[in-house]
Amino acid sequence: MSRVYDVAIVGSGIVGLGAAYAAATRGQRVIVIDRASEPMGSTVRNFGHLCIGAQAGVAREYADASRPLWLQLSRDAGFWLRESGTLVVARHDDELRLLEAAARDGGIELLDADDIERRTPVRARIAVGGAHVAPDLQTDPRAAGPAIRAHLASLGVEFLLRTSVGRVTAGLVQTSRGDIHAGLVVVAVNHDVDQLLPDLAEAVGVQRCGLDMLRVRADIPALTAPLLTGWSLVRYGRFAALPEVAVLRERLHDERPDLAAIDINQMYTQLPDGSFIVGDTHARGAGIPPFQSEAASDLMLEEFRGLFGVSPRVVERWQGIYATGPDEFLVAEPESDLVVLAATTGIGMTTGLGLAETTLAPRLGTRLMSHADAVPHREGTLR
Ligand SMILES: Cc1cc2nc3c(=O)[nH]c(=O)nc-3n(C[C@H](O)[C@H](O)[C@H](O)COP(=O)(O)OP(=O)(O)OC[C@H]3O[C@@H](n4cnc5c(N)ncnc54)[C@H](O)[C@@H]3O)c2cc1C
């Protein structure tokens, strides 16, 4: 097999799908290659939290660029997405101080304790206040990726699945089903960049971050938006950049070294079927052991009980891995017309569509068509 395309994309997670969307809506002949038969990567393993308002700098630019793409794709591809914003519960004054400082830049509405009790299922008198981060969205990660993939296929994007890529160079993708030639090659393989392009990954310090996740059922009122805690505030760029974060981080680490040791991001989303995604732990390294500690799960469940006052029932556990590095994004062109894209922190679902659009638009030109009037080059295929 030898084929020729305008754009060949390795990886069909949200970044690869974003690249395919950017190219297909500009009239390019596009192929996406993935070794998996179904979406299996980070893009289906996350919270579905499109955490736009908590980002800063270039992450905020990519997040803002992603927002209209998410809205458009949810309409066109027909998957669940809500403009819920994000709720933050503050359980301590230092969390409130940080939220107040961040709110000065807009897009964050401060809430008092009564508001938080009314708007979330947290236990009575546990909150001292909180906030609503307005621009944020929520989707179901298990539905969004497959729906976008099917939509792109309907626009004429070809998908070559169960096909491993062994080598990429300018203009050429060598796969387990033969060579693919393309004017532009986009590599969007997340942490696996350390296998496909190990020299690049080493040069920019990309490693892996492993996360333990739970899905639970619990008899509590609905979560109308993703819910963050102080443990989330210390990690997201907009909050983490503020001087007020230092006091909060120190207190959290002093009070709960056990949670600090698993590098918890205590946060929750509720899926359309009523179950809750509970997370999450973080461990970084060149390789991530597959053995998930039950002690870490116990801590996450204990924190759930502490916040909501009921014992959840675990229905699923899984591990996720994403690329991590000293910078928030990997945008590289190791050879001309070979572009490598990755979110190298845990915000790729929020930023991935915008990362692809922003990076590729200057090469691909103006959109020739919106998804609505896109004319397929040929029947799209899912193989
Ligand atoms: C547990 C967890 C929770 C998270 N929560 C959030 C969240 O709520 N909000 C948020 O914004 N972000 C979140 N993230 C981060 C986000 O999910 C990722 O940053 C994003 O999904 C990465 O997308 P991707 O397309 O780069 O990678 P992936 O979705 O992992 O896709 C990469 C694809 O490349 C394919 N591939 C790799 N190597 C090859 C090869 N050699 N040949 C062929 N195919 C190959 C893989 O099969 C895979 O399908 C979370 C991540 C995890 C793991």
Ligand as a Chemical Component Dictionary entry (heavy atoms), coordinates in Angstrom:
data_LIG
# 
_chem_comp.id                   LIG 
_chem_comp.type                 NON-POLYMER 
_chem_comp.pdbx_formal_charge   0 
_chem_comp.three_letter_code    LIG 
# 
loop_
_chem_comp_atom.comp_id 
_chem_comp_atom.atom_id 
_chem_comp_atom.alt_atom_id 
_chem_comp_atom.type_symbol 
_chem_comp_atom.charge 
_chem_comp_atom.model_Cartn_x 
_chem_comp_atom.model_Cartn_y 
_chem_comp_atom.model_Cartn_z 
_chem_comp_atom.pdbx_ordinal 
LIG C1  C1  C 0 -7.087  10.655 33.692 1  
LIG C2  C2  C 0 -6.988  11.926 32.894 2  
LIG C3  C3  C 0 -7.812  13.009 33.206 3  
LIG C4  C4  C 0 -7.721  14.184 32.470 4  
LIG N1  N1  N 0 -8.640  15.181 32.658 5  
LIG C5  C5  C 0 -8.667  16.242 31.819 6  
LIG C6  C6  C 0 -9.719  17.194 31.873 7  
LIG O1  O1  O 0 -10.701 17.043 32.592 8  
LIG N2  N2  N 0 -9.620  18.295 31.082 9  
LIG C7  C7  C 0 -8.587  18.469 30.214 10 
LIG O2  O2  O 0 -8.525  19.494 29.548 11 
LIG N3  N3  N 0 -7.637  17.516 30.061 12 
LIG C8  C8  C 0 -7.658  16.419 30.833 13 
LIG N4  N4  N 0 -6.712  15.467 30.681 14 
LIG C9  C9  C 0 -5.692  15.614 29.639 15 
LIG C10 C10 C 0 -6.270  15.280 28.283 16 
LIG O3  O3  O 0 -7.139  14.162 28.356 17 
LIG C11 C11 C 0 -5.121  15.000 27.298 18 
LIG O4  O4  O 0 -4.190  16.070 27.381 19 
LIG C12 C12 C 0 -5.626  14.888 25.874 20 
LIG O5  O5  O 0 -6.699  13.982 25.787 21 
LIG C13 C13 C 0 -4.477  14.439 24.975 22 
LIG O6  O6  O 0 -5.010  14.244 23.687 23 
LIG P1  P1  P 0 -4.084  13.609 22.558 24 
LIG O7  O7  O 0 -4.849  13.623 21.308 25 
LIG O8  O8  O 0 -2.762  14.298 22.572 26 
LIG O9  O9  O 0 -3.763  12.144 23.089 27 
LIG P2  P2  P 0 -4.608  10.761 23.098 28 
LIG O10 O10 O 0 -6.041  10.977 23.311 29 
LIG O11 O11 O 0 -3.905  9.895  24.089 30 
LIG O12 O12 O 0 -4.426  10.193 21.638 31 
LIG C14 C14 C 0 -3.150  9.810  21.153 32 
LIG C15 C15 C 0 -3.402  8.716  20.132 33 
LIG O13 O13 O 0 -2.170  8.416  19.477 34 
LIG C16 C16 C 0 -2.184  7.035  19.165 35 
LIG N5  N5  N 0 -0.797  6.611  18.934 36 
LIG C17 C17 C 0 0.252   6.761  19.773 37 
LIG N6  N6  N 0 1.372   6.281  19.208 38 
LIG C18 C18 C 0 1.031   5.803  17.987 39 
LIG C19 C19 C 0 1.736   5.158  16.929 40 
LIG N7  N7  N 0 3.062   4.949  17.007 41 
LIG N8  N8  N 0 1.048   4.768  15.838 42 
LIG C20 C20 C 0 -0.285  4.984  15.734 43 
LIG N9  N9  N 0 -1.017  5.594  16.699 44 
LIG C21 C21 C 0 -0.358  5.997  17.807 45 
LIG C22 C22 C 0 -2.816  6.394  20.378 46 
LIG O14 O14 O 0 -3.357  5.124  20.069 47 
LIG C23 C23 C 0 -3.893  7.425  20.744 48 
LIG O15 O15 O 0 -5.152  7.089  20.173 49 
LIG C24 C24 C 0 -6.764  14.284 31.428 50 
LIG C25 C25 C 0 -5.942  13.210 31.124 51 
LIG C26 C26 C 0 -6.058  12.029 31.833 52 
LIG C27 C27 C 0 -5.178  10.876 31.474 53 
# 
loop_
_chem_comp_bond.comp_id 
_chem_comp_bond.atom_id_1 
_chem_comp_bond.atom_id_2 
_chem_comp_bond.value_order 
_chem_comp_bond.pdbx_ordinal 
LIG C1  C2  SING 1  
LIG C2  C3  SING 2  
LIG C2  C26 DOUB 3  
LIG C3  C4  DOUB 4  
LIG C4  N1  SING 5  
LIG C4  C24 SING 6  
LIG N1  C5  DOUB 7  
LIG C5  C6  SING 8  
LIG C5  C8  SING 9  
LIG C6  O1  DOUB 10 
LIG C6  N2  SING 11 
LIG N2  C7  SING 12 
LIG C7  O2  DOUB 13 
LIG C7  N3  SING 14 
LIG N3  C8  DOUB 15 
LIG C8  N4  SING 16 
LIG N4  C9  SING 17 
LIG N4  C24 SING 18 
LIG C9  C10 SING 19 
LIG C10 O3  SING 20 
LIG C10 C11 SING 21 
LIG C11 O4  SING 22 
LIG C11 C12 SING 23 
LIG C12 O5  SING 24 
LIG C12 C13 SING 25 
LIG C13 O6  SING 26 
LIG O6  P1  SING 27 
LIG P1  O7  DOUB 28 
LIG P1  O8  SING 29 
LIG P1  O9  SING 30 
LIG O9  P2  SING 31 
LIG P2  O10 DOUB 32 
LIG P2  O11 SING 33 
LIG P2  O12 SING 34 
LIG O12 C14 SING 35 
LIG C14 C15 SING 36 
LIG C15 O13 SING 37 
LIG C15 C23 SING 38 
LIG O13 C16 SING 39 
LIG C16 N5  SING 40 
LIG C16 C22 SING 41 
LIG N5  C17 SING 42 
LIG N5  C21 SING 43 
LIG C17 N6  DOUB 44 
LIG N6  C18 SING 45 
LIG C18 C19 SING 46 
LIG C18 C21 DOUB 47 
LIG C19 N7  SING 48 
LIG C19 N8  DOUB 49 
LIG N8  C20 SING 50 
LIG C20 N9  DOUB 51 
LIG N9  C21 SING 52 
LIG C22 O14 SING 53 
LIG C22 C23 SING 54 
LIG C23 O15 SING 55 
LIG C24 C25 DOUB 56 
LIG C25 C26 SING 57 
LIG C26 C27 SING 58 
# 
